[in-house]
């Protein structure tokens, strides 16, 4: 499957969902929810006695229209069918719901204070961003953290947005920042960025010393040899004193 076959239309999706007096969200028409297949491995989903998953997911109707959820908490769900599909050469878990099924069994979500680290580790540190989150969405990844998880990520959202801007690179050249490459807002959809892992310094570091001091030494040495720094930065001057 190609993610470009989906069209973002929150109104279309929300019209198929209804909240009951029992704090449930049920679907009035068939709905599908997509999450990365890595979620269970990253402790962001559980398919044992109860089915729970991180609320950073995509809701799809008619196999075409989708809306995203950015909830920093686990949701309990009761899917009619669970399957694995491949989207953009990456495996995703597809949860299908027949009309009347409980998509969210209880909207009173439990706060988990260490959940934010797991989200950060998977999507930012490792750069594994699902197809349904675009460049703008990624900067708002922790927008609901205070309400749904308890901790707040930074006093100012600009701090996290700066981190996101650093790991999002040009689809043509990962050495170029996406914010400096993009020329129009429509490119966020038509030409999404390549996301690099924050913890990999071969592309993230801007000088040779920083590359050699970071993890993945063999990869960093290769990067330092292929693309050496063009100028001596202040941190390099301090380290050489």
N, C-alpha and C positions, 0 to 999 in steps of 0.2 A: 504493500500500500504506500501511496505517496501522500504526505501531509498536505500537499497543495490541493488535494481533492476536497478538503474541508473548507468551509466558509464560516467565518466568525460572525455569529448572529445571536447574541444573548437573548434578545426578545423572543426569538423562535423557540429557544430552549426553555426559558422560564415559563412560557405558556403551557409547557407539557409537565410542569412540576407544580405540586400543590402542598401546602403545609396544613396539617390537621390540628385539631384541638389537643391531641395527645403528643404534640411536639415531634411529629414525624413529618418527613418529606416523602410523598408518594408521587408516582408518575401517572399521568392520565393517558399517556401514549407510550409506546416502547422507547426506552432510553438506554444508552450505553455510556459507561464511564471508563476512561482510559487512564492508566497509571503505568509508569515504567516497570518493566519486569524485574528490575533491580531493587525495587522498593522493599520486598521481604528480606533480601540479603542485607540491605542497609538499615534494617529495623524500622522501616517506614510503612510497613503493612504486615498484616497477620491473617493467615487463612487456615486457622486451626479450629478450635471450638466455636469461636465467633470470627466473623470477617470484619476486620477494621483496616483502614488505610488513611494515609495522610491526605488532608483536604486540599492539597495542591494537585489538582486533577482537571480533566476535561470531561464535560458532559456533552454527549452527541445525540442528536435526533435525526431520523431519516437518513442516517449514514452520511450526512453531509454538513449539517449546521452544528456548530459547537459554541460552548461558552466555558469559561474557566472558573475554577474556584481557587482562592488564595488563602484558605483557612489554615493557620498554623496549629492544627490540632488533629487528633484521630477521629474519624467518623466510623460508626458502626453501621453496617449495611447488610442487606439480604438479597443478593443477586439471584436471578433465575438461572443464570448460566455464567460460568467463568471460562474464559478461553485465552490463549496466547496468540497474538498477531504480530506481524512485522511491519513497522512503519519507518520509512526512511532508513532501512537496513538495521533497525534497532528493535528489539523485542519489547512489547508492551502487553500488559494484562488488560483484557477486555471483559468488563462485567456487564452483562446484558440483563435488562429488567423488562418484564412483561407489564402491560398496563395494570395499574393497581398495586404493583410491588413497592416495598419500602426501600427507597434509594438511600435515605438517611433514617435509621431506626429511632434516633433520639437527637434532637438538636441541642440538648443540654450537654455540651462537650466537656470532657475532663481536661484540666490544665496539666501539662507535663513540662516541668521546667527545663529538662535537658533535651527536649525535642529540637530546639532551635539549633543546637550544635550538630545534630544528625542531618538536619536539612542543609546547613551550611557546608558540612563535610561532603555531602553528596553532590550538591549543585554548584557550589562555589569552589571549594578546595579541589574537588575532582573534576569540575567542569561538565558534569553530566546533566544537562538541561533538557527537559522534555520538549517535544516538538510544539506543544501548545503554548509555551511561554515565549513571548517575543522579547525584544530588547527593552521595551518600556515596562513590560510585566516583571522582568527579572529585577529591575531596580526597585520594585515594590514587593519583593518576595516576603519581607518581614513586616509589611505594613500592618498586619493584624496580630503581631506577636504580643503586644501589651495586653490585648483583650483576651486572646485565646490561649496564650501560654504563660503569661505573667511577666517575664522579663521583657525589657525594651531594648532593641538593638540600636544603640547609639542615641545620643541626645538630639541629633539632627539627621534626618534621612539622607542628607547630602553625603555623609560619610560612607554609608553603604553604597549609594549610587556611584561614588568614586571608585569603589572596589569593582563594581560591575562594569564600569566603563573601562577599567584596566584589563579585564579578562575577555572582553568582547572585541574581536579583531576583524579586520577586513576579510571577506570570503575569498579574496584574490591573493592576499599576502598577510599571513598571521603576524608579521612584524609591524603592521600598521594598525593603529587604533581605529575601531569602527566609527567612533565619533568624528574622527578626522577624515574618514573616507566617504561617509554617507553625504549625499547632496540633497536628498528630499525625504520627507516623512514616509512616503509610500514605499521606500526601499526597506523599511523595517519589516514589511510583509513580503515584498517581492524578492529581496536580496538580504536575508537574515544574516547576522554575524556568525563567525566561527568562534566558539567559546573555548578558551584554553584553561586548563586547571590552574588555579591560583598558586598551588604549592609547587608547580613545576617552574623553576626559575630560568630555564633555557630560553623561553620567550618572554617571560615577565621581567627579568632583570635587564637593566639598560647599560650596565658596564661589565667589564670582564671580571673584576674581582667579585662582584656580587654573584655572577654565574658560578665561579669556582667555589664559592663558599656555600652554595645552596645544595639541596638534595639532588639525587640522580646524577652523580659526579660524571660518569662516562658521557651521558647526554649533554651535560653542561659544557664539558671540555670541547666536544664537537661543535656546539653552538658558538663557543668563544672563538674557536679557530675559523669557523665559516663566516661569522658576522661579528668581528671585533668592534668594540666601542669606538665612536668617532671623536670623542673628546674625553678629557679627564674630569670626572665629576668630583664634587666636594667630598663625598664619602671616601673616594679613593685617595684623595690628598690626606685625609685624616688617618686612614689605615697605613699610609706609607710614612707617616711621621715617626 
